[in-house]
Amino acid sequence: MDDRDLTVRHALLRTIIIVAFAILVVNLFQLTVIRHSFYQDQALENRQDRFRVRAPRGRIYDRDGNLLAANLYIADITVPRRCLTPAGPDSTLTRLIEWFGLDRWETLERLQQQPARRDPLVLVADASPARIFTVEERGRDLPGVKVVTRSRRQYLFGTLFAHSLGYLGEVSPSDLDSTSTAYVQGDHIGKMGVEAAMEPVLRGVAGIKLEEVNASGRIVGRKPVWVRDVVPGTDVHVTMSLRLQQKLAVAMGDRPGCAVALDVRTGEVLAAYSNPAFDPNMLGISISTKQWNELISDPDKPLFNRITQATYPPASLFKTVTSLAGLAGGHIGTASSLEPCGGGWTYGNRYFRCWKKGGHGWLDHTGAMMNSCDTFYYQLGMRMQVDELAAAARAFGLGSRVTTEFADEVKGNVPDTAWYDRHLGKKGWSRGVLMNTSIGQGELLVTPIQMAVVAGRLATGGTMPDPVFVRTPAPVRRQPRPLPFRPEHLAWVREAMRRTVAEGTGRAARLKTVEVAGKTGTAQNPHGDDHAWFMCFAPAESPEIAVAVIMENAGHGGSEAAPIAGALLSTYFHEDEADSVGVPVEIPEEVD
């Protein structure tokens, strides 16, 4: 080989080396500079897991700052869904069932009932320290098994505020579909009451963090990288008073019914108790299907919120509305008298009885209101038109929802000509329906909170806003339309109600130091004994509070419902607790 060939080969070799080196430099530059961020992220994904951190839920306080709903932090033991195979539990799940002494079939059934979207599955909710230690100590033998900390809602007074505050339940598929990325499977959401109404405020915003994990998926240390900070939920103050709520619960005892008290100046709900009730604490954990079915099939209906969902005939409480409709239409005066009451009144071929079998004799309009004479109101009702009476009822808010917090609130029913034509046919009814409607019976249906609104608007001449259950964050207060009644007629009704408590059927609600104005009622019940009604406001001359009480299957309003209102008012006005059921009075054997 001559020198020329050798020189060419050396040059070619140098060129190859230079090109190779250049390619290495370019690639290295691309890896370390141009695509540095991409490969760094890839490396992080290989050794870091993304964790969603639930936000602490806002707490709930009463109007005086008493804590009603808090957060209790607990730990769940979870297993990957893959542990539950079609052939049964895998070795990891089998081992845990044995170590924890769980019933095999009950456990497998409970795991299978958990939503299909959930992964991991909750094996043990609110685990004991001993079980948590077992998982932590033997973690290498339990791939994918984790101890997950979460907050559980704690209702400090159990059943006392159950229907008003509501409860938390696991999100449903519809919740996940309707709320976009706000929730994931396993989150909890307000299911009724204030918890549901204030969900956007209470829930906060979940955080996202990256944690370094080992091959088993366990966190191995180092400071987490927060992608999104946790934003805690906002605390909520409700309008209700713990002191008044407790008084209602004691006064009602274990009898079914409910009571509502409103501040007539603001529309704030001061107390709202429905009985029977449920313990919302038991719904904040993993309740079994069997327990849930027992709860919803309970004949006492503890989940049923009688305050806003139950409808009843308003009975004689409605006579206040009938009187105002009659006065507004010029059908009667405040001092008018009608045919005397001999225990009933005949219309056509039917005899309609008064609640007082012996009759009331001659009464003027005020006396008829005070003594709740059905015979007088039969005659007054027949002087009016169906739509005339319906319009007066709707002016007070009957037949419509009166709250904004309760999505499941029912409207009740105020029948008019169109309603009767639609349900009974144009020839299927007559003006005789006014006989029942005028005394608050028949097809007329109301909720207890609506009757508290009626009492509040009678007290204020119609200015009381719609009821609200939340004080802060400040709610939107809906102002009512002006009542279509003359001020002197409203004043006459208030005076008649004052005398009803002072001298008539509402004497069981009297107080020592404050005058109370009220109206009693006894609603006919085709399914059992009559319901006892009472509504009132106080002080009579300068009202602050309005109350409505209904006791199911209890009989007469004057003897059964009025004392409960008296107990509440006595506490509200700080009268002697010994006299909290009102001033002792001799109650007649028959009271409306």
C-alpha positions, 0 to 999 in steps of 0.5 A: 500500500503506497503513502497516497492510499494510506493518507486517504484511509486516514482522512476517511477514518477521521471523517467518520469519527468526527461525524459520529462525534457530531451525532453524539453531541447533537443527540446529547444536546437534544436530550439535555437541552431541547427535550429536557422537560419532556424526559424529566416529566417521563422520569417523574411519571415513572417514580411519582404517583398523582394523588387527589386530596379531598378538601375539608368540608365547611362546618355548620354552626347555629345562629349563636355560634354553637357547632352543629356539624364538624369533620371527624378524620378516620381511616379506611382500609382499601383493596384494589378492585382486581382483588375481587375476581369472578372466581372469588377473592384473590390471595391478598383479599383472602388473607385480609379477611382471615386476619381481620376476622371478617365474615367472608360472605357478608364482606364479599357481598358488600364489596360487590355492591360498591359502585362499578366505577369505584377502585379501590374498594373499601374493605374496612370503613373507619378502621381500628388502630389495630387493623391499621397497624396490621396493614402498615406492618405487613405492607410487603405482603399486601400489594395495592392495599392502602390505608386512606384517611378521609373526613367523616361528617359528625353531627353533634346533636344526632337527630335534633337537626336531621331534617333541616341540616340533612346528611352526606351520602356518596355521589351517585352516577347522576352526580358525577355526570352533572357536576363535571370534574368537581367529584370523583367516585367515592366522594360525598355530597349533601343529600338533603337540607342545608348540606345539599342547598349549600353544597357548592359553598361547603365542599371546597376544592380538592387538591392534587399532589405528586408523591414518590412511591415504590414498586408497591405503590407506597409513599417512600418519602420526600416532599410532595409536589403540589399541582393544585392546592387544597381550598377548604370549604366555607363554614355556614351559619344557619338561622336556627337556635340550638336552645329553641330546637332542644325545647321543641324536641322535649315538648314534642317527645316521641309523638309524630309531628313537626313545628316551625318558628320564624322571625317575622322581621327577617323570615329566618327560621328560628327552629324547625323540628320534625319527628320521627327523625333519623341519625345522620351520623349513621349515613355518613359511613358505609351503610349496608343495603340491608340497613338502608332498606330498613330505614326507608321502609320504616313505617314511621318514615324517619327520613320524611321531612314533615316541615316541607314535604308533608301536606295536611288540610289546614283545618280551622287555621284557614278560617283567618284566610276565609274571614279576610276573603269575605271581608275583602269581597264585601260578603261580611263585616267584622261585627256581622252575625249569621244564623246561630249555631245549633251544632251544624248547618244544613245545605241541600240534603246534607247536614254539616256538623260543627266541631262543638256538638251542642252548638255555639248559639249566636256569635258575631264574626269575632266570636266565631273566630275566637271559638272557631265555629264551623257553622258560621264559616259554612255560611260565610264560605257559601257567600263566596266563589271558589276562585275568590277563596283560592286567590286569598289563599295564594296571596299568603303563599299557599299553593307554592314553595316558600323556601329556596334551600329545600329542592324537595319542598312540595307546594300543597294544593289550593283548588280553584275552578280550573282544578275542580274541572280538571280533576272532577269534570265540569259537571262533577262538582258544585259550589258545595265544595266551599263548605269544606274549603271555608273551614280548611278541609277537603282538597285544600292541602298545606305544609307546616312551614306554609302555615308558619308563613301565614302566621308571620304575614298576618303578624306583619301585615304581609311584609315578612320575607320568605323563610330562610335557613341560612344566615351566612353566607348571606342568602337572597331574601325574597320579598312577598307581594303586598297582601290584597287586604285592607289594613283594618281587616288585618288588624281585626284578624290579629285582635281576634287571634289575640282573644282566641288565646286570651279567652278562646280555644288557644288558651293553652299557649298563654304566657305570663308576661307576653300576649300571644295571638293564635288560632287552633285547628283540628284536621280531619284524617281519613287514615286515622285520628285527627291531626292537631294544629296551632299557629300563633305569633307574639308579642301580639302588639309588636310581633317578633316570632311566628310558630306553626305546630302540627301533631299527627293523630293527636286530636284537638289543636287547642289541647295538643298543639297549643301547649307545644307552641307555648313551651317554645315561646316561653323559652324564646322570651326567657320565661320561667322554665317551670312554666314553659308549657304555658300558663296552666288553664282549664282546657274544655273537653272539646277544643278545636 
